[in-house]
Amino acid sequence: EADIYQTPRYLVIGTGKKITLECSQTMGHDKMYWYQQDPGMELHLIHYSYGVNSTEKGDLSSESTVSRIRTEHFPLTLESARPSHTSQYLCASRDRADSPLHFGNGTRLTVT
Amino acid sequence: AQTVTQSQPEMSVQEAETVTLSCTYDTSENNYYLFWYKQPPSRQMILVIRQEAYKQQNATENRFSVNFQKAAKSFSLKISDSQLGDTAMYFCAFMKHAGAQKLVFGQGTRLTINP
Protein backbone atom coordinates (compact mmCIF):
# COMPACT_ATOMS: atom_id res chain seq x y z
CA GLU A 1 0.00 0.00 0.00
CA ALA A 2 1.24 3.46 -0.90
CA ASP A 3 2.35 5.84 1.83
CA ILE A 4 1.81 9.46 0.92
CA TYR A 5 0.90 11.98 3.54
CA GLN A 6 -0.55 15.46 3.37
CA THR A 7 -0.81 17.96 6.19
CA PRO A 8 -2.83 19.70 7.31
CA ARG A 9 -6.02 17.84 6.45
CA TYR A 10 -8.09 21.00 6.84
CA LEU A 11 -6.96 24.64 6.97
CA VAL A 12 -8.97 27.81 7.46
CA ILE A 13 -6.92 30.96 7.10
CA GLY A 14 -7.40 34.67 6.54
CA THR A 15 -6.67 36.59 3.36
CA GLY A 16 -3.07 37.66 2.91
CA LYS A 17 -1.49 34.91 5.00
CA LYS A 18 1.37 32.80 3.72
CA ILE A 19 0.71 29.08 3.85
CA THR A 20 2.57 25.90 3.03
CA LEU A 21 0.82 22.63 2.31
CA GLU A 22 2.99 19.65 3.09
CA CYS A 23 3.27 16.44 1.07
CA SER A 24 5.59 13.57 1.86
CA GLN A 25 5.94 10.06 0.50
CA THR A 26 8.03 7.22 1.83
CA MET A 27 8.18 5.13 -1.32
CA GLY A 28 11.13 6.80 -2.99
CA HIS A 29 9.02 7.88 -5.96
CA ASP A 30 10.69 10.31 -8.33
CA LYS A 31 7.51 11.75 -9.80
CA MET A 32 5.23 13.91 -7.68
CA TYR A 33 2.20 16.01 -8.54
CA TRP A 34 -0.14 18.62 -7.10
CA TYR A 35 -3.75 18.73 -8.26
CA GLN A 36 -6.42 21.28 -7.39
CA GLN A 37 -9.98 20.05 -7.08
CA ASP A 38 -13.12 22.02 -6.29
CA PRO A 39 -15.75 19.92 -4.44
CA GLY A 40 -17.27 17.30 -6.71
CA MET A 41 -15.35 18.56 -9.70
CA GLU A 42 -12.48 17.37 -11.87
CA LEU A 43 -8.83 17.52 -10.92
CA HIS A 44 -6.54 20.09 -12.48
CA LEU A 45 -2.78 19.66 -12.49
CA ILE A 46 -1.04 22.73 -11.07
CA HIS A 47 2.54 21.49 -10.47
CA TYR A 48 4.65 18.42 -11.04
CA SER A 49 8.17 17.23 -10.44
CA TYR A 50 10.20 14.43 -12.01
CA GLY A 51 12.88 14.47 -9.35
CA VAL A 52 14.98 16.55 -7.00
CA ASN A 53 15.41 20.15 -8.19
CA SER A 54 12.93 19.55 -11.02
CA THR A 55 9.59 21.36 -10.96
CA GLU A 56 7.18 22.32 -13.73
CA LYS A 57 3.92 24.20 -13.89
CA GLY A 58 0.86 22.18 -14.77
CA ASP A 59 -2.05 22.80 -17.08
CA LEU A 60 -3.96 25.08 -14.71
CA SER A 61 -2.36 28.40 -13.90
CA SER A 62 -1.75 28.77 -10.19
CA GLU A 63 -0.26 31.47 -7.99
CA SER A 64 1.27 28.79 -5.79
CA THR A 65 4.88 27.67 -5.94
CA VAL A 66 6.54 24.34 -5.18
CA SER A 67 9.98 23.05 -4.32
CA ARG A 68 11.65 19.64 -4.50
CA ILE A 69 14.79 19.66 -2.41
CA ARG A 70 14.37 16.07 -1.24
CA THR A 71 12.87 13.12 -3.08
CA GLU A 72 10.27 12.44 -0.41
CA HIS A 73 9.06 16.01 0.11
CA PHE A 74 7.06 18.25 -2.26
CA PRO A 75 5.59 21.25 -0.43
CA LEU A 76 3.26 23.79 -2.02
CA THR A 77 3.35 27.43 -0.92
CA LEU A 78 0.94 30.33 -1.30
CA GLU A 79 2.68 33.60 -0.49
CA SER A 80 -0.56 35.53 0.02
CA ALA A 81 -3.75 33.50 0.31
CA ARG A 82 -6.95 34.81 -1.28
CA PRO A 83 -10.55 33.54 -1.19
CA SER A 84 -10.14 32.37 -4.80
CA HIS A 85 -7.57 29.84 -3.51
CA THR A 86 -10.27 28.04 -1.54
CA SER A 87 -10.23 24.48 -2.84
CA GLN A 88 -8.97 20.98 -2.16
CA TYR A 89 -5.32 20.28 -2.97
CA LEU A 90 -4.32 16.70 -3.74
CA CYS A 91 -0.75 15.47 -3.80
CA ALA A 92 0.21 12.33 -5.70
CA SER A 93 3.29 10.34 -6.60
CA ARG A 94 4.39 7.39 -8.72
CA ASP A 95 7.59 5.59 -9.65
CA ARG A 96 7.74 4.05 -13.10
CA ALA A 97 6.42 5.70 -16.20
CA ASP A 98 3.56 3.21 -16.51
CA SER A 99 2.59 2.98 -12.86
CA PRO A 100 -0.59 4.60 -11.51
CA LEU A 101 -0.74 7.61 -9.27
CA HIS A 102 -0.91 7.16 -5.51
CA PHE A 103 -2.82 9.97 -3.86
CA GLY A 104 -2.67 11.56 -0.44
CA ASN A 105 -5.81 12.36 1.54
CA GLY A 106 -5.77 15.96 0.39
CA THR A 107 -5.79 19.34 2.12
CA ARG A 108 -9.06 21.23 2.13
CA LEU A 109 -8.16 24.92 2.19
CA THR A 110 -10.59 27.70 3.03
CA VAL A 111 -9.45 31.32 2.77
CA THR A 112 -11.75 33.80 4.48
CA ALA B 1 -3.86 18.60 -26.00
CA GLN B 2 -5.70 15.62 -24.65
CA THR B 3 -9.23 15.92 -23.30
CA VAL B 4 -11.32 13.48 -21.31
CA THR B 5 -15.11 13.69 -21.19
CA GLN B 6 -17.48 12.00 -18.79
CA SER B 7 -20.98 12.80 -19.93
CA GLN B 8 -22.83 11.47 -16.87
CA PRO B 9 -22.51 13.88 -13.92
CA GLU B 10 -24.55 11.61 -11.65
CA MET B 11 -25.84 8.05 -11.66
CA SER B 12 -27.82 6.04 -9.18
CA VAL B 13 -28.57 2.30 -9.09
CA GLN B 14 -29.83 -0.28 -6.65
CA GLU B 15 -27.47 -2.55 -4.79
CA ALA B 16 -26.51 -5.69 -6.75
CA GLU B 17 -27.33 -4.10 -10.09
CA THR B 18 -24.80 -3.58 -12.85
CA VAL B 19 -23.87 -0.04 -13.84
CA THR B 20 -21.77 1.34 -16.68
CA LEU B 21 -19.97 4.68 -16.53
CA SER B 22 -18.98 6.23 -19.83
CA CYS B 23 -15.79 8.02 -20.79
CA THR B 24 -14.54 9.34 -24.08
CA TYR B 25 -11.24 10.99 -24.82
CA ASP B 26 -9.53 12.87 -27.59
CA THR B 27 -5.91 12.33 -28.52
CA SER B 28 -3.63 11.99 -31.52
CA GLU B 29 -1.34 9.63 -29.61
CA ASN B 30 -1.17 5.95 -30.47
CA ASN B 31 0.32 4.67 -27.22
CA TYR B 32 -1.21 5.74 -23.94
CA TYR B 33 -2.77 4.58 -20.70
CA LEU B 34 -6.30 4.97 -19.44
CA PHE B 35 -7.38 4.77 -15.82
CA TRP B 36 -10.48 4.77 -13.67
CA TYR B 37 -10.07 6.26 -10.21
CA LYS B 38 -12.54 6.16 -7.34
CA GLN B 39 -12.91 8.94 -4.77
CA PRO B 40 -15.23 7.96 -1.89
CA PRO B 41 -16.75 10.80 0.14
CA SER B 42 -14.02 12.48 2.22
CA ARG B 43 -11.62 9.68 1.48
CA GLN B 44 -8.50 9.05 -0.54
CA MET B 45 -8.53 8.71 -4.31
CA ILE B 46 -7.66 5.17 -5.32
CA LEU B 47 -7.04 3.37 -8.58
CA VAL B 48 -9.82 1.06 -9.75
CA ILE B 49 -8.50 -0.25 -13.02
CA ARG B 50 -6.16 0.66 -15.85
CA GLN B 51 -5.81 -0.16 -19.53
CA GLU B 52 -2.84 0.08 -21.86
CA ALA B 53 -3.82 1.23 -25.32
CA TYR B 54 -1.68 -1.29 -27.13
CA LYS B 55 -3.46 -4.16 -25.39
CA GLN B 56 -6.66 -5.15 -27.14
CA GLN B 57 -7.93 -7.25 -24.26
CA ASN B 58 -10.19 -5.37 -21.89
CA ALA B 59 -8.88 -5.07 -18.34
CA THR B 60 -10.80 -6.66 -15.47
CA GLU B 61 -10.42 -6.43 -11.71
CA ASN B 62 -12.92 -8.59 -9.85
CA ARG B 63 -16.32 -6.84 -10.24
CA PHE B 64 -14.83 -4.04 -12.33
CA SER B 65 -14.23 -4.29 -16.06
CA VAL B 66 -13.75 -1.90 -18.91
CA ASN B 67 -14.93 -1.75 -22.50
CA PHE B 68 -12.04 -0.18 -24.39
CA GLN B 69 -12.85 0.87 -27.93
CA LYS B 70 -9.69 2.46 -29.28
CA ALA B 71 -11.07 3.50 -32.64
CA ALA B 72 -14.03 5.19 -31.00
CA LYS B 73 -11.82 6.58 -28.22
CA SER B 74 -14.18 5.20 -25.64
CA PHE B 75 -13.33 3.72 -22.25
CA SER B 76 -16.35 2.74 -20.18
CA LEU B 77 -16.32 1.17 -16.73
CA LYS B 78 -18.72 -1.59 -15.79
CA ILE B 79 -19.38 -2.39 -12.17
CA SER B 80 -21.11 -5.72 -11.64
CA ASP B 81 -23.04 -6.73 -8.52
CA SER B 82 -22.73 -3.18 -7.19
CA GLN B 83 -22.22 -2.71 -3.46
CA LEU B 84 -22.93 0.16 -1.08
CA GLY B 85 -19.19 0.73 -0.77
CA ASP B 86 -19.02 1.52 -4.48
CA THR B 87 -20.69 4.87 -3.77
CA ALA B 88 -18.11 7.46 -4.82
CA MET B 89 -17.00 9.91 -7.47
CA TYR B 90 -15.43 8.06 -10.39
CA PHE B 91 -12.86 9.76 -12.58
CA CYS B 92 -11.61 8.62 -15.95
CA ALA B 93 -8.03 9.65 -16.71
CA PHE B 94 -5.65 9.62 -19.68
CA MET B 95 -1.87 9.56 -19.75
CA LYS B 96 0.50 9.59 -22.71
CA HIS B 97 3.00 6.77 -22.95
CA ALA B 98 5.96 9.07 -23.53
CA GLY B 99 6.97 12.67 -22.99
CA ALA B 100 5.40 14.67 -20.16
CA GLN B 101 3.42 11.92 -18.50
CA LYS B 102 0.75 13.92 -16.80
CA LEU B 103 -2.67 12.51 -16.08
CA VAL B 104 -5.61 14.36 -17.56
CA PHE B 105 -8.86 13.75 -15.70
CA GLY B 106 -12.47 13.84 -16.77
CA GLN B 107 -15.14 15.80 -14.92
CA GLY B 108 -16.16 12.83 -12.83
CA THR B 109 -19.37 10.83 -12.33
CA ARG B 110 -21.03 10.76 -8.94
CA LEU B 111 -22.28 7.21 -8.44
CA THR B 112 -24.73 6.36 -5.68
CA ILE B 113 -25.59 2.78 -4.80
CA ASN B 114 -28.93 2.58 -3.03
CA PRO B 115 -29.83 -0.20 -0.57
Interface residues (C-beta under 8 A of the other chain):
Chain A: K31 Y33 Y35 G40 M41 E42 L43 H44 L45 Y48 E56 G58 D59 L90 A92 A97 D98 P100 L101 F103 G104 N105 G106
Chain B: A1 Y33 F35 Y37 R43 Q44 M45 I46 L47 R50 E52 M89 F91 H97 A98 A100 Q101 K102 L103 V104 F105 G106 Q107 G108 R110
